[in-house]
């Protein structure tokens, strides 16, 4: 039985209705693929706390918990673990989105999300986002 890994992800949506994708950097698993920003939920942390921490670390923006709205989740089996990933939507934050870890970023119109190659777990989330937007 594989272990379950809990990762929180966030679809940041700008005033033009575009969604932010971040490219996984070289040297990480699935490098080069595009994903929603976020990260692993640490022990004792709630997913919302994870996103507040990760969005500051990765993008330099401050998000408050009431601005994080749960949308859907991914449940996907990889060869060595099972990923459970709640996806939140956020339309309000403080600061300017800028890559803090040298990663490439792209603001993408919902109908173009499928043009970006994503990890298998992220792919089913796209239809939920395009339905919302």
trRosetta pair geometry for C-beta under 8 A, 3 or more apart (Angstrom, degrees):
i j d omega theta_ij theta_ji phi_ij phi_ji
2 77 6.9 122 48 -145 147 93
2 78 7.9 -172 170 68 160 66
2 80 6.4 156 -136 166 120 29
2 81 5.1 180 167 -120 115 29
2 82 5.1 129 93 -22 114 87
3 81 5.3 -34 69 -126 77 93
3 82 7.2 -158 97 28 32 80
4 81 7.2 139 -111 -177 16 89
4 82 4.9 -34 -105 74 67 101
4 83 7.9 146 -159 -98 61 13
4 84 5.7 17 -175 -6 108 116
5 40 6.8 -59 -178 -125 101 102
5 81 4.9 40 -13 154 115 138
5 82 7.0 166 19 78 73 45
5 83 5.4 -29 69 -105 98 62
5 84 7.1 171 80 26 45 71
6 40 7.2 96 84 -159 59 63
6 41 4.4 -39 109 37 106 123
6 47 7.4 -106 161 -83 112 98
6 84 5.3 -25 -104 73 68 100
6 85 7.6 156 -160 -84 46 48
7 38 6.2 105 163 120 88 117
7 39 6.5 -106 -150 154 88 19
7 40 5.4 -47 -102 -95 80 49
7 41 6.6 -159 -100 -10 23 82
7 83 6.2 -22 18 -158 117 100
7 84 7.5 151 27 78 67 48
7 85 4.6 -18 74 -104 90 96
8 38 4.9 -141 102 -166 60 123
8 39 6.9 -5 55 58 78 48
8 41 5.6 86 -19 -65 100 99
8 47 3.8 148 -92 -159 130 90
8 48 7.5 -153 -152 -55 158 24
8 50 4.3 130 30 84 134 129
8 51 5.1 -100 126 -53 129 91
8 54 7.4 172 77 17 101 143
8 85 7.0 166 -100 -154 19 68
8 86 5.7 -15 -122 64 73 92
8 88 7.0 12 -178 -3 99 112
9 35 7.1 -101 -130 163 130 98
9 36 4.1 82 175 91 115 117
9 37 7.0 139 -153 81 70 34
9 38 3.7 -127 -104 4 45 153
9 51 7.9 74 167 -98 4 108
9 74 7.9 24 21 13 137 118
9 85 5.4 32 -3 175 113 113
9 86 7.2 -178 34 91 72 46
9 87 5.0 -24 79 -107 102 72
9 88 7.2 174 91 23 49 71
9 122 7.6 -177 -147 -108 171 96
9 125 7.7 -34 90 -127 143 172
10 36 6.0 -176 65 160 34 109
10 37 5.6 -32 57 77 93 85
10 38 5.3 143 2 -71 77 100
10 51 5.0 103 -49 -144 127 126
10 54 8.0 164 6 84 119 117
10 55 6.4 -20 44 -72 154 120
10 63 7.7 -69 -151 -100 165 175
10 68 6.9 -72 -116 -128 116 102
10 87 7.3 157 -94 -161 23 60
10 88 4.9 -24 -110 69 76 95
10 89 7.4 142 -161 -104 68 16
10 90 5.4 3 -173 4 118 118
11 19 5.2 -35 -166 -144 98 112
11 20 7.4 157 -163 45 48 72
11 36 5.4 -58 -75 -131 64 130
11 71 6.9 -9 25 7 125 152
11 87 6.2 39 -18 176 102 105
11 88 7.2 -164 24 92 71 44
11 89 5.1 -24 67 -109 102 68
11 90 7.2 162 79 24 50 69
11 125 7.9 -171 -57 152 124 122
11 129 5.7 -173 -130 -110 164 126
12 19 7.0 129 71 -156 53 54
12 20 4.2 4 61 20 108 123
12 37 6.8 13 -11 32 112 122
12 55 7.7 126 -67 -131 124 125
12 59 7.8 164 -33 -170 159 176
12 61 8.0 84 -117 63 147 159
12 90 5.3 -29 -106 73 63 99
12 91 7.9 142 -163 -92 54 30
12 93 7.0 -30 -134 -10 116 138
12 97 6.9 140 128 -91 161 142
13 17 6.4 -11 -174 -142 105 36
13 18 7.0 159 -151 75 59 35
13 19 5.8 -25 -96 -94 73 66
13 20 7.9 -132 -69 -3 30 81
13 89 6.2 5 -8 -168 122 96
13 90 7.1 164 19 79 77 44
13 91 5.0 -32 70 -97 99 79
13 133 7.0 -167 -132 -92 136 123
14 17 7.3 -57 72 12 65 16
14 18 5.1 -5 40 54 107 88
14 20 7.4 95 -32 -47 98 94
14 91 8.0 156 -99 -146 11 68
14 107 6.1 -7 4 -144 138 129
16 107 7.8 69 63 158 119 130
17 109 7.2 40 104 -133 93 70
17 110 6.9 -57 151 -17 99 106
17 133 5.4 131 -170 -163 104 116
18 107 4.1 58 130 168 139 94
18 108 5.9 145 -166 62 93 25
18 109 5.6 -55 -107 -77 84 46
18 110 7.8 -148 -122 -32 41 63
19 36 7.8 -52 168 -106 112 95
19 107 7.3 152 69 -157 28 56
19 108 5.4 -37 63 65 81 85
19 109 8.0 88 16 -153 82 6
19 110 6.3 83 -10 -83 118 66
19 113 6.4 8 58 -88 135 116
19 129 6.2 27 -82 177 156 144
19 133 7.5 -115 -47 -39 109 159
20 36 7.7 93 89 -138 74 63
20 37 6.5 -9 110 -9 115 114
20 59 7.8 44 155 -112 157 147
20 97 6.4 -123 -109 -162 150 160
20 105 6.3 -20 -163 -168 98 105
20 106 7.4 147 -152 79 51 43
20 107 5.8 -29 -92 -99 65 65
20 108 7.7 140 -104 16 15 82
21 34 4.3 25 165 177 129 114
21 35 6.7 133 -158 59 82 19
21 36 6.8 -61 -114 -83 63 45
21 105 7.2 154 82 -158 49 55
21 106 5.0 -14 60 62 97 94
21 108 5.6 18 -2 -1 115 129
21 113 7.5 148 -55 -134 132 81
21 116 5.6 64 138 132 172 171
21 118 7.9 -100 -144 -92 128 104
22 34 7.0 152 75 -153 28 67
22 35 6.1 -37 65 66 79 72
22 36 7.6 60 21 -176 90 12
22 37 5.0 77 -5 -76 133 83
22 58 6.9 -22 -111 168 167 130
22 59 7.9 -114 -77 -72 134 104
22 99 7.5 140 -133 -108 106 99
22 103 5.1 36 -174 133 102 138
22 104 7.2 147 -160 82 54 51
22 105 5.5 -24 -103 -103 70 73
23 32 6.5 -16 -174 -148 106 27
23 33 7.3 163 -149 86 66 25
23 34 5.4 -40 -93 -95 66 69
23 35 7.9 122 -113 17 21 73
23 103 5.6 179 63 -176 70 90
23 104 4.0 14 25 59 128 99
23 105 7.5 -131 4 -68 82 30
23 106 7.6 66 -37 -6 97 104
24 28 5.1 -121 175 81 102 124
24 29 7.6 -63 174 85 148 48
24 30 5.4 59 57 103 168 82
24 31 5.1 -133 112 -120 101 37
24 32 6.4 -36 66 21 89 27
24 33 5.3 17 17 56 120 73
24 34 7.6 -143 -6 -82 78 21
24 35 6.2 52 -49 5 96 117
24 103 7.4 -29 -119 -133 13 120
24 119 7.7 70 -30 -46 142 110
25 28 5.5 80 67 3 72 117
25 31 6.3 -44 110 -133 31 96
25 101 6.8 -108 -33 130 144 106
25 102 6.4 66 -107 91 136 96
25 103 5.3 -100 -56 -95 97 85
26 31 4.9 73 -115 -166 35 144
26 32 7.4 46 -82 -50 66 82
27 31 6.3 99 26 -83 31 141
28 31 5.2 130 59 -77 69 85
30 33 4.6 -41 164 22 98 131
30 119 4.9 17 -168 -91 161 105
32 117 7.6 5 128 81 88 122
33 117 5.5 -94 -125 115 75 88
33 118 5.7 98 177 -144 104 25
33 119 5.1 108 127 -50 152 68
34 106 7.0 -36 -134 36 134 123
34 116 4.0 -36 44 162 153 122
34 117 6.4 116 15 69 92 50
34 118 5.4 -62 72 -88 75 74
34 122 7.9 -140 99 105 64 159
35 38 7.9 -98 138 34 110 92
35 118 6.0 119 -86 -146 61 90
35 119 5.9 12 -86 10 115 107
35 122 5.3 -144 -125 -71 78 155
36 87 6.4 62 71 -132 167 103
36 122 6.4 169 0 -133 91 118
36 125 7.1 -71 -17 108 136 154
37 54 6.7 167 157 132 91 110
37 55 6.2 92 127 -101 132 75
37 58 5.4 176 -154 98 117 149
37 59 6.1 -5 -139 -35 164 126
38 50 7.0 47 -169 128 85 108
38 51 5.9 -36 -122 -104 87 82
38 54 5.5 73 -155 103 32 156
38 55 7.8 -8 -92 -58 49 80
38 85 7.7 117 99 -158 152 106
39 50 6.1 -147 73 175 83 104
39 53 7.7 -84 55 92 130 97
39 54 4.0 179 13 -106 116 138
39 57 7.8 -3 -17 62 154 132
39 58 7.5 174 -41 -38 118 130
40 50 7.3 -130 101 -149 30 133
41 45 5.3 -159 -172 85 76 107
41 46 7.6 -56 -149 160 120 13
41 47 5.6 -54 -94 -92 129 63
41 50 4.6 -82 -105 -63 68 150
42 45 4.4 69 61 0 80 132
42 50 6.8 162 9 -98 77 97
45 49 4.7 -134 -164 84 90 123
45 50 5.3 102 139 -60 131 86
45 53 7.8 -56 -148 7 143 141
46 49 4.8 94 55 5 76 103
46 50 7.2 -136 97 -8 40 86
47 50 5.3 -51 -150 31 37 118
47 51 6.5 34 155 -18 68 102
47 86 5.2 15 -159 55 167 132
47 88 7.4 157 135 -35 116 123
48 51 5.9 -54 -152 34 33 109
48 52 6.5 35 151 -20 65 104
48 65 4.9 56 165 -132 133 97
48 68 5.3 162 -129 74 94 151
48 88 7.4 102 -101 -75 71 159
49 52 5.7 -51 -148 34 34 112
49 53 6.3 31 154 -15 66 108
49 65 7.9 -10 -69 -91 56 114
50 53 5.9 -64 -153 41 28 108
50 54 5.8 18 158 -13 69 115
51 54 5.7 -56 -132 44 30 106
51 55 5.7 28 168 -20 68 110
51 63 6.5 -55 129 79 98 145
51 68 5.9 123 81 -113 149 145
51 88 6.1 -43 -75 41 167 142
51 90 7.7 170 158 -41 137 140
52 55 6.4 -54 -139 36 19 106
52 56 6.7 18 157 -15 56 109
52 62 7.8 21 -159 -158 85 56
52 63 5.4 -137 -111 72 67 92
52 64 7.6 42 -112 -113 117 21
52 65 6.7 -40 -60 -68 130 75
52 68 7.8 -94 -57 -38 84 140
53 56 6.1 -66 -158 37 27 107
53 57 6.3 18 153 -14 67 112
54 57 5.6 -57 -142 42 33 109
54 58 5.6 12 167 -5 72 115
55 58 6.3 -55 -124 49 26 98
55 59 5.3 -35 -169 41 63 114
55 61 5.4 -55 152 69 103 92
55 62 7.9 139 105 -108 109 14
55 63 5.1 34 75 -2 153 125
55 90 7.9 -24 -98 54 160 166
55 93 7.2 -114 152 -129 140 144
56 59 7.4 -63 -97 59 10 70
56 60 6.7 41 -161 -121 47 21
56 61 6.7 -121 -93 67 50 39
56 62 6.2 38 -92 -90 102 57
56 63 7.8 -132 -48 14 81 83
57 100 6.3 -154 157 83 42 146
57 101 7.6 31 145 -44 82 115
58 99 7.5 -42 169 -142 68 56
58 100 5.7 178 -175 41 18 108
58 101 5.9 -44 -131 2 64 117
58 103 7.2 -13 -164 28 96 136
59 97 5.0 -30 -176 -143 116 75
59 98 6.6 125 -170 51 58 39
59 99 7.0 -32 -111 -96 57 34
59 100 6.3 -111 -53 -6 10 104
59 105 7.7 94 -114 -96 100 144
60 95 5.7 -138 130 155 79 141
60 96 7.2 -6 100 74 115 60
60 97 7.3 143 61 -138 87 29
60 98 5.1 -14 40 54 136 91
60 100 5.1 145 -43 -63 93 115
61 93 4.4 35 165 152 125 135
61 94 6.5 153 -167 73 75 46
61 95 4.3 -167 -117 72 61 115
61 96 7.3 -144 -85 68 96 15
61 97 5.7 -20 -43 -85 131 64
62 93 6.3 155 74 -173 46 83
62 94 4.2 -16 60 59 103 104
62 95 5.6 107 9 -5 80 119
63 67 5.7 -128 -168 75 84 123
63 68 6.5 75 154 -56 124 100
63 90 5.7 -25 -139 -154 132 152
63 92 7.9 125 -134 97 75 61
63 93 4.8 -41 -87 -112 77 101
63 94 7.8 -168 -69 21 34 73
64 67 5.2 88 65 4 74 107
64 92 7.9 -28 38 104 93 105
65 68 5.8 -56 -156 25 44 111
67 90 5.3 61 136 -143 96 90
67 91 7.0 -133 -169 50 98 60
67 92 4.5 -117 -134 65 133 96
67 93 6.8 167 123 -71 157 62
68 88 4.5 -2 -172 176 92 146
68 89 7.7 143 -157 66 47 39
68 90 5.5 -24 -98 -81 61 103
69 88 6.1 138 67 -164 36 81
69 89 4.9 -28 66 59 97 90
69 90 7.3 163 19 -77 75 49
70 73 7.9 -13 -169 -53 106 92
70 86 5.9 -45 -133 -177 105 118
70 87 7.6 106 -156 80 61 46
70 88 5.5 -52 -93 -102 46 76
70 89 8.0 88 -176 13 3 76
71 87 5.2 -50 59 101 105 93
71 88 6.4 142 0 -132 88 22
71 89 4.9 81 -50 -26 122 103
71 128 5.9 129 147 143 112 126
71 129 7.3 45 154 -82 159 68
71 132 6.5 -49 -142 -60 126 154
72 86 7.9 178 102 -151 31 56
72 87 5.4 0 65 51 71 112
72 125 6.2 173 81 -128 121 79
72 128 4.3 -77 -4 -145 151 170
73 84 6.8 6 170 -176 124 73
73 85 6.1 164 -163 86 76 47
73 86 4.5 -39 -100 -100 104 52
73 87 6.2 178 -96 7 40 77
74 83 6.6 -4 110 114 106 106
74 84 7.5 172 87 -152 61 30
74 85 4.3 -1 52 58 100 104
74 87 6.8 69 -16 -33 91 109
74 121 4.4 102 149 177 144 89
74 122 6.8 -61 -70 -84 161 32
74 124 6.2 140 -114 61 94 107
74 125 5.7 -60 -60 -53 110 108
75 82 7.3 6 -172 173 75 102
75 83 7.3 177 -146 90 32 62
75 84 5.6 6 -108 -109 76 71
75 85 7.8 -169 -69 25 39 69
76 82 7.2 172 88 -160 38 62
76 83 4.9 -8 61 57 88 104
76 85 7.6 -13 18 12 103 112
76 120 5.8 162 -168 109 144 98
76 121 3.7 -142 26 -99 152 89
77 82 5.0 -29 -103 -108 69 84
77 83 7.7 -171 -83 19 20 73
78 81 5.5 10 60 59 105 67
78 82 7.2 -178 25 -93 69 29
78 83 6.2 57 -11 -18 107 105
78 120 7.6 151 -88 53 83 123
78 121 7.7 -51 -51 -43 100 114
83 121 4.9 -43 86 -98 142 156
85 121 5.9 89 17 154 139 131
87 125 5.2 122 -49 -142 163 133
87 128 7.3 126 76 83 142 140
87 129 8.0 -85 146 -61 144 101
89 129 7.8 153 -94 -116 112 86
89 132 6.9 -134 -83 150 155 162
90 93 6.3 53 149 -50 123 105
93 97 7.7 75 81 -63 140 90
97 105 6.9 -179 145 174 112 162
99 102 6.1 132 139 -68 122 3
99 103 4.9 -156 -146 58 123 67
99 104 7.1 -27 -78 -89 155 12
99 105 5.4 -161 -60 -23 103 113
106 116 7.0 178 71 -92 147 142
108 112 5.2 -133 -172 86 94 104
108 113 5.5 116 126 -87 133 63
108 115 7.7 -165 -150 53 127 104
108 116 6.5 -76 -96 -19 161 135
109 112 4.7 72 62 11 86 109
109 113 7.8 -123 92 -36 46 72
110 113 5.9 -23 -159 -19 40 114
110 129 6.0 -159 -131 128 105 96
110 130 4.5 143 167 -109 115 72
110 133 4.3 175 -54 80 150 135
111 130 6.7 96 -80 -131 53 118
112 115 4.9 -31 -177 13 75 124
112 116 7.7 67 137 -17 79 93
113 116 6.3 -62 -170 30 45 105
113 126 4.7 178 115 -140 135 114
113 129 6.8 92 -47 82 169 133
113 130 6.8 -136 26 -61 132 105
114 126 6.1 116 -70 159 77 160
118 122 4.0 -105 164 82 128 123
118 123 5.3 165 78 -68 118 69
118 126 7.5 171 15 -48 158 120
119 122 5.0 87 60 4 78 106
119 123 7.7 -133 93 -24 42 83
120 123 5.9 -42 -155 6 37 118
121 124 7.7 -61 -177 27 35 96
121 125 7.9 31 139 -18 62 112
122 125 5.5 -61 -167 29 52 120
122 126 7.4 64 145 -40 76 90
123 126 6.2 -41 -169 2 40 114
124 127 6.6 -45 -171 23 51 106
124 128 7.7 47 141 -12 69 103
125 128 5.6 -57 -163 36 50 114
125 129 6.3 46 145 -19 77 105
126 129 5.7 -59 -152 38 35 110
126 130 6.2 28 156 -17 70 106
127 130 5.8 -52 -139 39 32 107
127 131 6.3 38 156 -23 63 105
128 131 5.8 -55 -151 34 29 113
128 132 6.5 28 151 -20 63 107
129 132 5.6 -56 -150 35 34 111
129 133 6.1 7 162 1 70 112
130 133 6.1 -63 -135 51 31 95
